[in-house]
Amino acid sequence: MSKTKLADNLKRVRDRIAAAAVRAKRKPESVRLVCVTKGRPDAAVAAAIELGQIDLGESRVQDLQTRVAKLSEYLTRRTSGLQLSLQWHMIGHLQRNKVKPLLPMVHMIHSVDTLRLAESVDQAAGKGGRKMPLLLEVNCSEEPQKFGVAVGAVECLVEQVATLPNVELRGLMTMAPHADRAEDSRTCFARLREVFEDVVRAGRAGPGFRDLSMGMSQDFEVGIEEGATIVRIGTAIFEGV
Ligand SMILES: *Cc1c(COP(=O)(O)O)cnc(C)c1O
């Protein structure tokens, strides 16, 4: 594992995020980088944390559990208390029976796509005495095999989720279809932003509704140009590390 390579990658990604934000006439701080750690060695993830990376993402509950346990052990040995400031993001498909163990570990859930799932989160959050931040995953490309609520059903789901007392609806998330060129994701991201703006204009969500999670290693600059406030990046950070 090369810490120098990791530091270079992370710096390059942060610079590219800042440049894309400036191109879009936005402040670089308006985009949050979630470092996606799925499948990466613990040592590399720990090194990213030591380089100041606080927001981290995993796509499976089991992996997140293992990771949190391993890293808090590691970080307690290295630097007392640092792990307290970590913010884990659940970015993958979530099953209702996994909600309960997930909640205490996680800062935000990006992948809520049904009312039933939102209700499970609401119940578990209520028992834990907390208000859980979440995003609704939207299937902007309308590929039938993909998770996410259909574009036409977003407003209705927003309205329903907004009534749940123990969740805080923060915005929308999408994954563009796999493509070779970043530009191919633009239509999908622009679509998500339109849906987001429609929801805001219709007064369907509260003031906390302000996030758009869109853009991965391949297409995060396009995501930012189209209004992303959160990008989820793994490969560009860990490649060759
Ligand atoms: C894996 C994953 C990412 C990161 O993908 P990279 O191409 O490695 O940057 C982002 N979002 C989700 C939902 C993922 O599963």
The ligand as a Tripos MOL2 file, in Angstrom:
@<TRIPOS>MOLECULE
LIG
   15    15     1     0     0
SMALL
NO_CHARGES

@<TRIPOS>ATOM
      1 C1        -19.1290    1.7260   -5.7420 C.3       1 LIG1
      2 C2        -20.0530    2.8690   -5.7140 C.ar      1 LIG1
      3 C3        -19.6000    4.1870   -5.9440 C.ar      1 LIG1
      4 C4        -18.1610    4.5170   -6.2870 C.3       1 LIG1
      5 O1        -17.8000    4.0490   -7.5470 O.3       1 LIG1
      6 P1        -16.3560    4.3390   -8.1730 P.3       1 LIG1
      7 O2        -16.5580    4.1230   -9.6170 O.co2     1 LIG1
      8 O3        -15.4270    3.3470   -7.5510 O.co2     1 LIG1
      9 O4        -15.9960    5.7340   -7.8480 O.co2     1 LIG1
     10 C5        -20.5140    5.2130   -5.8620 C.ar      1 LIG1
     11 N1        -21.8220    4.9910   -5.5810 N.ar      1 LIG1
     12 C6        -22.3050    3.7550   -5.3490 C.ar      1 LIG1
     13 C7        -23.7510    3.5780   -5.0410 C.3       1 LIG1
     14 C8        -21.4410    2.6590   -5.4110 C.ar      1 LIG1
     15 O5        -21.9260    1.4240   -5.1880 O.3       1 LIG1
@<TRIPOS>BOND
     1     1     2 1
     2     2     3 ar
     3     2    14 ar
     4     3     4 1
     5     3    10 ar
     6     4     5 1
     7     5     6 1
     8     6     7 2
     9     6     8 1
    10     6     9 1
    11    10    11 ar
    12    11    12 ar
    13    12    13 1
    14    12    14 ar
    15    14    15 1
@<TRIPOS>SUBSTRUCTURE
     1 LIG1         1 GROUP 0 **** ****
